[in-house]
Amino acid sequence: MFGNFFNRMYYGDPHRPDLNADDIPKKGVALFFDILKNNFWQLISLNLLFIIFCIPIITIGPALAGFNNVLRNHALGRNVWLWNDFKDGFIKNFKQSFIITLINVLAAFILINNFKIYTTYSSGFIKIAGTYITIFIGFIFILVNVYTYPLMVTYNLKIRHIYKNAFIFSIIRLPQTVGIVLLSIAIIFISFILALIPLLVIGFSLVGLIINVYDRGLFEKFIDSRMTKTNKEESD
């Protein structure tokens, strides 16, 4: 009994028929719910796997890389082998993901301390300008992180190019990116209200899937199409 249960968590539903490429929604909300419906148990397994690998603090970055690699493959409609895909993303992107996580932690530390410093001023221009500039920079940095890990696991980019592209996407798709962040915060907040149980079971996977499905559409439009055009021109 338990063997079938864990197999279903690892591989997905064994009773559903194989899908043709035409049967898989290409993008957006339909793709999200199709992945959620057909891979529900695997998403729970991924959620737990991600939490386990985040317990050693030093592996949080690589765990995020492995986590996003699995979800990226789902968004692309590829066959997903949970452990293998997670491990591949973890190992291949270990260095970059570790550095990006350090950058995030350092940026958060600086921004939080700047905010504390500026709010200690009793009044005046420095208090107002410094506080609002710090909040604005922190807000943009949060938006940028919607794209950093999916970009890293999808393309062979240097860290500065990852941040450059992530910043561009966060600006040209500002309303959508803000919406993704607010939705992600809402899912995590609701999970906390419900005593963390939904968050521990599938909350992280839901947030990651939303981000990767959304990012997939942008990457196809702005990066993949350009790469295809460039390769075609070079072949001609």
N, C-alpha and C positions, 0 to 999 in steps of 0.2 A: 504493500500500500504506500509506504513512505518512499519507496524507490520511484514509483510512478509520479508521486508528488514532486520530488526534487528534480526528476527529469523534465517535468513540465515547466518548473521554474527556470531550469537552465536552457532548455531548447525552445520553449514555447508550447503552444497547443499542438499535440501530435495528430489530432483528428481533423484539423482544418485542411482543406485541399491546397495543393501548391497553387500559387498565384502566377498568372502570366504578367508580363510587364505592363500590358494594357489595363490590367485589373487594379493596379496600384495607383492611387491618386498621386498626382505629380507634385503638389505643393499645398501649402496653406493649411487651413483648419481641417479639411477633409483628410489630408495626409497625416496630420497629428492624430486624429481619432482612429484612423485605420491602423497606425502603428500601435496605439494604445490598446485597441481591441484585440489585435492578433498577437501581441507580445506582452500582455499584461504581466504574466508571471515572470518573464525574463526581466522586465523593468523593475519589478520588486527585487529580484536577485541582484541586478545591477546597483540598485539603491543600497542594499546591504553590503555589497562588495566595496562600493565607494566609501562607505562609513568605516569599514574595517581597515582599509588602506590609509584612511586619514588619521587613524589613532596615533601612529608615529608622526609627530608634527612635521618632520622633515620630508615626508612623502606626500603631503597634501597636494603640492603642485603636480607631481607625476600622476597622482590618483585622479586629479581633474583632467589630465591629458588622456588617460585610459578611459575614463568615464565619457568624455566628449568624443573619443574615437568610436566607441560603440554606438552612441547616439547619432553621430555623423553617418555611419554606415546604414543605420536604420533609415535616416532621412534620404539617403541615396537609393534606397530600395535594394540594398545588397543583402546576401545571406549573412547572418550574424552568428558567430560562435563566441558566446559571451566571454569566457575566460581568455581565449586566444586573442580576441580583438582588444580586450582590456589590457592584457599583458603587452601586446604590440604597441599600443599607444603609450603605455606607461614607460616602456624601455626606450622606444625610439625618440620620444620627446622629453626624456628625463632632464637633460641639462637645461633646455629652453624653458620648460615648465617650472623648474626649480628657480631659475633666475627671474621669471615673470612673477612668481609668487613672492619672491623677496622684494621686487620692485613694488608690488601691491602693498605689502606689509609696511615697507618704508614710507611709501606715499601716504598711507592711512595714518601712520604715526606722526608724520610731519603735519598733515592737515588737521588732525585732532589737537595737537599741541598748539598750532597757530590759532585755531579757533578759541582755545582756552586763554591764550595770551591776549588776543584782541578783545575778548569779552570781559577781561579784567579792567580794561579802561573804563573810567566812569562815564565818559561821554566824548563827543567830538568826532571830527572827520575820520581820524585814524581808526577809531572803534567801529564806525559804520562801514567805511570802505574795506577795512581789513576783514571784518566778519563776513561781509557779503561776497567779497572776492574769494575767500577761502571756501565758502559754501558752494560757489559757482564752480570752482576748480574741482572740488570733491564730487559734485554732481556730474560733471563731464567725465571724470575718471570712472565713475560707476557705469556710465553709459558705454564707455570704451570697452569695459570688461564683458559686455554682451558679446563681443566679437573676437576677443583675443584668443581664447582657447580653441574655438572652432576654426579660426584662421590657422593657428599653429598646427593642428592635427591634419588639416586638409592640404596645405600648401607648404612648399619648402622655402620659407621666408626667414630672413634675419629678424631679430627681435625688434629693431628699429622700424622695419617695414611692417611688421605685425601691428605695432602701435600706430604707425602712420595710417595704414588702411583701416584699422579699427576706429581711429578718430574721424576719418573721412566718412565712414559709414554712419557713425553716431550723429554727425552733423547733417548729412544729406537726407537721412531718415530719422530726424529728430523726434517727431511726434510718435512714430512707430516704435522707436527705441525706448522712449519714455513709457509708452504703453506696455512694452515687454517687461521693463523693470518693475512697474507698478503691479502688474499681474503676478510676477515672481514673488514680490514682497507680500502680496495678499495671500498667496498659497502658503508661504512660510509662516506668516502671521496666524492664519487659520489653524495651521498644524500646531503651533504653540498653544493656541487657545484650547485645542482638543488634546492637551496633555502630551504633545510630541509624537503620539502614536502614528498618525498618518505621515508625518515627516520622516520618521524612522522607516516606515514601510515602503513608501513610494514618492514622497514629496520631492526629494532631490531629483529623482528621475523625471518627474513631471515638469519641473522647472527647466532641467537640461534639455528635455525633448522639445519644449516650446521654443527655446532659444535656437536649437539646431535646425528645427524645421523652418523657422523664420529666416535664419541665416542662410540656409541652403538656397532659398529663392533669390536672395540678394547676390550671393556668390555666383550663381548661374548667370544672372543678368549682367553683372558688372565685371566679373573676373573670368569665368569660364568662356563666355562668348568672345571676349577680347583675346584670350589665349588661343581659341579655335581659329579666329580670324588671322592671328599672327602666324600660326603654324601653317595655315592654308597658303598665305602669301609667301612664306619661306619655301614651301614645297613647290609652288608655281615658279 
